[in-house]
Amino acid sequence: FMKSISFLNKSNNAIIIWKNFIKLHRDNADVWLTDWEQKITKKEEENFLDSFGNFSPIHPDLINRFKIDKVSLLNSRVNNLDFMDLENLFYYISNLRMLDLDLPFNNIEILEIVKNYMNGNIFSSSKNNIPDIKSIFYGLTIFSELNLWDNTNVIDVSRIEKFIKLNLKNFIPEKLEVNVYSLLCLKVMEKNDLLIMDMDFPLNLVLNLKLSNLEEYSPIQDVYNHLTVIRLFNKRADIIELKRKYLNEIKKFTTSIGSINNIITESAKALLIIDLLSLKEEEPDLCSGLLNFIINSTTFFNLINLNEDFNWRNNQLGYKIELKMLFWALLACSQYAPRKA
């Protein structure tokens, strides 16, 4: 049997969830298995990309390791209602889902917000702006999370499908972000039986893409997007040639405290990259440093320093950054522990 692994340092009250999970997953002693591990075993073929539009609560032991002012997070929907565009609403709902907190909105209130970000029954950044793929992604995932599909007078599913497929018709591998959002949109729609995937995608063009040739190359973001596109095309695609290359890219930007550039979001995406590369078991020390940094480096939705001009409570961009940091931190760390059944 494989030797047990602990991803978090003992000096930080080491979390043993992952160590136990690996041991239980490898062993055949069913008597040791709990509902948490049984659920993971049944879903071996899934990865975190399957979660979009249907996030599950993560293990409570892991949630308790985070420093989150949950009351402030919940109340931010009142204090920051004017800040609730589609993107912030997506992150807000997704965070509450992963934290296993009840959503303090009813569906009517959600739809009233969403209607402000529709143009011709397609999601957009505002009523006056043309539809865009990011807004469509946020809108579709919100509808999927809350099962709002019966509200057919709000959205035009057929027009949304045509918009997404048009984005992919003349596929350009270098447009990584557009491709990520487009493919995730199709995945969410397929998950909700709104379409059947019938498009052929040029996987070889994606596999052979040289990220260093991209304009304004952003190492962690572009590597994450590249692997996401590949896995959305084909979960079993052969990426052996990318494994060491992209792992070295992560290590290049890893600081002495175990973070990526001392940034929570980049550190979280590095963990997700390692997950997509199937290298978690081979890189326990790297994962340990990243996890420790993400969990211990800040208190989310802290009420301290709210007198400053730029903060999550008084500034829409500050609010967006806080929501996004928490989202990526929770999503990344959830891949290193069993999920709640």
TAVEN-V581127 format. One record per residue. N is the residue number from 1. RES is the residue in one small letter. OMEGA is omega in whole degrees, -180 to 180 (none if undefined). D_LAST is the distance of its C-alpha to the last C-alpha in whole Angstrom. Layout:
{{N RES OMEGA D_LAST} {N RES OMEGA D_LAST}}
//
This chain:
{{1 f -180 26} {2 m 179 25} {3 k -179 26} {4 s -178 23} {5 i 172 23} {6 s -175 23} {7 f -177 23} {8 l -175 24} {9 n 179 27} {10 k -179 28} {11 s 179 30} {12 n 180 27} {13 n -168 25} {14 a 174 23} {15 i -176 20} {16 i -177 19} {17 i -176 15} {18 w 178 16} {19 k 180 19} {20 n -179 17} {21 f -180 14} {22 i -179 18} {23 k -178 19} {24 l 180 16} {25 h -178 16} {26 r -178 20} {27 d 177 20} {28 n -178 20} {29 a -175 20} {30 d -177 17} {31 v -180 18} {32 w -172 16} {33 l 176 13} {34 t 178 10} {35 d -179 7} {36 w -176 6} {37 e 180 9} {38 q -180 9} {39 k 179 7} {40 i -179 9} {41 t -179 12} {42 k -175 12} {43 k -177 12} {44 e -176 15} {45 e -179 17} {46 e 170 15} {47 n -173 16} {48 f 179 15} {49 l 176 18} {50 d -176 16} {51 s -175 14} {52 f -177 17} {53 g 180 17} {54 n -177 13} {55 f 179 12} {56 s 174 8} {57 p 177 8} {58 i -173 9} {59 h -177 9} {60 p 178 11} {61 d 179 14} {62 l 177 14} {63 i -177 15} {64 n 178 17} {65 r 178 19} {66 f 173 20} {67 k -177 23} {68 i 172 22} {69 d -174 24} {70 k 178 22} {71 v 179 24} {72 s 177 26} {73 l -180 24} {74 l -177 23} {75 n -178 27} {76 s 177 28} {77 r 176 27} {78 v -177 30} {79 n -174 32} {80 n -176 32} {81 l 179 32} {82 d -180 35} {83 f -171 33} {84 m 168 30} {85 d -177 31} {86 l -178 28} {87 e -180 27} {88 n 178 27} {89 l 176 25} {90 f -178 23} {91 y 180 22} {92 y -179 22} {93 i -178 19} {94 s 178 17} {95 n 180 17} {96 l 177 16} {97 r -178 13} {98 m 179 12} {99 l -180 13} {100 d 178 11} {101 l 179 15} {102 d 180 16} {103 l -178 19} {104 p 174 22} {105 f 166 24} {106 n -175 24} {107 n 179 25} {108 i 179 28} {109 e 178 28} {110 i -178 26} {111 l 178 29} {112 e 176 32} {113 i -176 31} {114 v -177 30} {115 k 178 33} {116 n -177 35} {117 y 179 34} {118 m 174 35} {119 n -177 38} {120 g 180 39} {121 n 173 36} {122 i -178 34} {123 f 178 32} {124 s -178 34} {125 s 173 35} {126 s 180 37} {127 k -174 39} {128 n -179 42} {129 n 178 41} {130 i 180 40} {131 p 178 37} {132 d -170 35} {133 i 178 32} {134 k 179 30} {135 s 178 30} {136 i 178 29} {137 f -179 26} {138 y -179 25} {139 g -179 26} {140 l -179 24} {141 t 175 21} {142 i 178 21} {143 f -180 22} {144 s -180 19} {145 e -173 17} {146 l 179 19} {147 n -177 20} {148 l -171 23} {149 w 180 25} {150 d -179 27} {151 n -175 29} {152 t 178 31} {153 n -178 34} {154 v -177 33} {155 i 176 32} {156 d -175 34} {157 v -179 31} {158 s 179 34} {159 r 177 36} {160 i 179 33} {161 e -180 32} {162 k 180 36} {163 f -178 36} {164 i -177 33} {165 k 176 34} {166 l 177 38} {167 n -175 36} {168 l -175 35} {169 k 176 38} {170 n -171 41} {171 f 177 38} {172 i -175 39} {173 p -176 37} {174 e 180 38} {175 k -171 37} {176 l -176 33} {177 e 178 32} {178 v -179 33} {179 n 178 31} {180 v -178 28} {181 y -180 28} {182 s -178 29} {183 l 176 27} {184 l 176 24} {185 c 179 25} {186 l -180 26} {187 k 179 23} {188 v -180 21} {189 m 178 24} {190 e 179 23} {191 k -179 19} {192 n 177 21} {193 d 179 23} {194 l 176 26} {195 l 173 28} {196 i -179 28} {197 m -178 29} {198 d -178 32} {199 m 174 34} {200 d -177 35} {201 f -178 34} {202 p -175 36} {203 l -178 34} {204 n 178 37} {205 l 180 38} {206 v -179 35} {207 l -175 35} {208 n -179 38} {209 l 178 38} {210 k -176 40} {211 l -178 38} {212 s 179 41} {213 n -179 43} {214 l 173 41} {215 e 180 43} {216 e -179 41} {217 y 177 39} {218 s -167 36} {219 p -175 35} {220 i -179 31} {221 q -177 31} {222 d 176 33} {223 v 178 31} {224 y -179 28} {225 n -179 29} {226 h -180 31} {227 l 178 28} {228 t 178 25} {229 v -180 28} {230 i -177 28} {231 r 176 25} {232 l 174 25} {233 f -172 28} {234 n -178 27} {235 k -176 23} {236 r 180 26} {237 a -179 29} {238 d -179 31} {239 i -176 31} {240 i -178 32} {241 e -178 35} {242 l -171 33} {243 k -176 31} {244 r -180 34} {245 k -177 36} {246 y 175 33} {247 l 178 31} {248 n 178 35} {249 e 177 35} {250 i -177 32} {251 k 180 34} {252 k -176 37} {253 f 179 35} {254 t -179 34} {255 t -179 35} {256 s 179 36} {257 i 174 33} {258 g -179 31} {259 s 169 30} {260 i 178 31} {261 n -179 34} {262 n -178 33} {263 i -176 31} {264 i -176 27} {265 t 179 26} {266 e 178 28} {267 s 179 27} {268 a 180 23} {269 k 174 25} {270 a 176 26} {271 l 180 23} {272 l 175 21} {273 i 179 25} {274 i 177 24} {275 d 180 21} {276 l 178 23} {277 l -178 25} {278 s -178 23} {279 l -177 25} {280 k -176 22} {281 e -179 23} {282 e -175 27} {283 e -177 27} {284 p -178 26} {285 d 179 28} {286 l 179 28} {287 c 180 24} {288 s -180 25} {289 g 179 28} {290 l 179 26} {291 l -180 23} {292 n 180 25} {293 f -177 27} {294 i -174 24} {295 i -170 23} {296 n -169 26} {297 s -178 28} {298 t 169 28} {299 t -177 27} {300 f -179 25} {301 f 176 27} {302 n 180 29} {303 l 179 32} {304 i 177 35} {305 n 178 38} {306 l 177 37} {307 n 178 41} {308 e -177 41} {309 d -177 41} {310 f 177 38} {311 n -173 35} {312 w -175 32} {313 r -173 33} {314 n -174 37} {315 n -176 36} {316 q 178 34} {317 l 177 34} {318 g 178 33} {319 y 179 30} {320 k -180 29} {321 i -180 29} {322 e 179 27} {323 l -178 25} {324 k 178 25} {325 m -180 25} {326 l -179 22} {327 f -177 20} {328 w 177 21} {329 a -180 20} {330 l -178 17} {331 l -179 16} {332 a -176 18} {333 c 180 17} {334 s -180 13} {335 q -179 14} {336 y 176 15} {337 a 176 12} {338 p 176 9} {339 r 179 6} {340 k -179 4} {341 a none 0}}
//
